[in-house]
C-alpha cells in the first residue's frame, strides 16, 4: 500500500506530489493524459506566482506590463504599468516542469490511465484506473483529488452535495496574429454574453483567442474571430476551438476521511478572470503539507484533515468570495452601463489610483474591487444603475476591507 495517491497531474497535483515525495512519502500520481500540462489555458501568471513557484526562463514567452481594453462600443483603453505585472508562459511546459520536480523527488507517475472507481474506507483508499482494456488497482492510505473541474471523483468520495456547480465555459483556439505586442480584452454581449473575450500574444506570430461566459456560446467565438480578422488583428479564424469549464465557487467541502481536494476540482479559480494556476498551486501545496502532517501522525480522519480547509479559506477564501460578487455585479450590468463604468474606471486619474497604484496585485483582486465600489465617483455611478445591480453591490460593500 502506498502512502498517497494524487489523482490529476495539473499544477495542484504536481505541487502536492512534490511536497509529499520530498518528505519521503510513497506517492503515485495518476492522470488520464499522456502529455502533461495540455489543458486549455491562456497561460498568464502574475509576478507573485512566478516568485513563489518560479517559471523557467525557457518557458516564458514574454513579460507583460501592458494591455488594451475595449469597451462594448469599441472604445480603446490602453493600460501601461511601470514594470511587468505578469508573465505569458508556455503553460504545458510549466506544468510538466513541476511534474519533473515531483518525479525527481521520488513520485511515480502513471499516465494514460483514467480513474474509473474510487473507494474510501477504514482500511484506506482503493482506486481503479483504466488504460485501454487494462484495469489496474491501486491502494493508499490517503488520496488528493486534483482531477479538474466537475470531476466525478467528488461524488465517489462522498463530497458532491448534488447542487449544480456554478461555472462558466471557456472557448479558445490558437491563431496567427502578426505584430501583436500586448494582450487585448474585448467586452460587450456581442463578444461574450455578460463576460469578455481575449487575444493573447505568445511567441512569434502565434496568439490565443478566446471567450468565456456562463451563457451558451453558440458561434460567439467564430463571430469574435471574424471581427478580429476584419480589424486586421488576426490572419483568419481557426475553427478548431476547444472548451472547458471554469468554476466560479469552491465546492461545499474539500476534505473527508483520507481525502483532500485541491485546484479546479475544489473550485479554486478567480471568478473575475477565470485564472486558476496560482490558486491551484497554493491549494496543492497546502494539501500536500496537510497530508504530510496527517501521515506523520497517522491521523487521517476528516476531523484531522479539516485544518486544510481552514488554511485555504484564510488565504484565498475572501478572494473567491469578493471575486464572485464582483462577477455577479459585472454580469448584472447591460452594455450601456458597462460603457459608462469603463469610461470612468479606465480614465487616467482613476486608472492611476486603482490599477496602476503600487498596491495593485495581479493575483489578489479583492482590494481593488473593494476600492472600486467604495470609490467616491465609481460607487455612486454603480448605485445609479438600479435594482438589478444593487444586491451584488450591497454584498460587496458588506465585505471586510482586510484580506
Phi, psi and omega in degrees: 000133177281169175280314186219139166248124174258124182253106182117118184253045170272195182301316181295315182294319181293319179291319177299317179297319178297316180302318184282313183295325180293341177265004175095006179280149180278109189237135170240138177245124182247131178215144182286342182275149170274324181254108185288151174087354185271059173257148177298127183188147178283342176072036177253123178235143179287164182294327177295319176300316180298321180293323183275323180230080193302141173265130178297143183307322182288350180259005180261121175284313182194156173271135184247122173231006181216157176204161175237128180249134180248131178285171179303328180277354180098005178293137188261130179234104176282140178235117184232115178270162181289331181218164181302137176253346183204168174240142169260118192237163170283096188301316182298315180293322178300313181291321178296326179296327177291321177296320178301319179297316180297319179295321178296333178277351177117358179289140176262133180253127179246100188257161181070022182234123180260127180290122183250345180210138181221127181221136177235131175213188185296339182272345179142197180256136173238127181236133171252131182237136183252129175227104186065237179264003184260133176245126179243149179250141180225140182236143179206165177283333187207154177231144171243117183265116179223040191266022170096168182298136176075015183300134177290350181294335177295319177296317179298328181272003179077023183251356178271126185267004177091347179282148178290133180292130176283119187205168170247168173243128175261146181223123189211152175208167179261139182224171172264130180220096183288130173076012179284118185262327188229160173294140177238136181240131184239130180247169179117145182296337178288339177271300179212117184307120177058028180209221183204168175238167183216156172225112189242120178287141175252244176245155181059233180255011180278145177208160176252132175239135183199170176217161172214150181193156172274352178272162179296127179265105185243082180084004183297319181293322177298316179295321178297318178295321178296321176297315180293325177295316180297329179277355181080016180281322179232160184287317179192158178294149174247114183285351186272065180269156176234155182240156175205157180272142180237113182291146177251346181218149174290156176292162188292335180209133186245020178207156174202181175304121176065015185223136169232151181233134182219170177068208180301330179300328178271356181087025184265092172214155179289117180296337181288311186246345184086356180294135184230356187296310186295315180293328175295316180296316179299312183291324177296319178296317178297317180297318179298317181290321176296316179298319180298317178295321179293320178294319180300320182268357183053043178237096190245017180279165180302321181296329178279329182273353182300334182300333178300314181294321176298321181294311183290328177295324179295324186268311186242359183301313180294322179300317180294319182291308181294320178299323180294314179296324178295320178296318179296323176297314178301315183292336182282349181271143172273175185298323180294318178293318179297321178302314180294317181296315180296323179301324179274315183298322183261013173290158189304314184293312181291322178300315179294326182287324187253305187272323183263011178281157179298338182278347182293139178232131175296331187263341183234106189265343190298322181299314180293321178299315181293322176297324181295309185287341178260002182294142184299332178257319183290319182303307178299324178297315180296319180297330181288351182283350169098192191293333180291331182272329190306316183300320183282325173297318179298320180294323178293318182294339178275352182284150176291150179287330184282153182280000000 
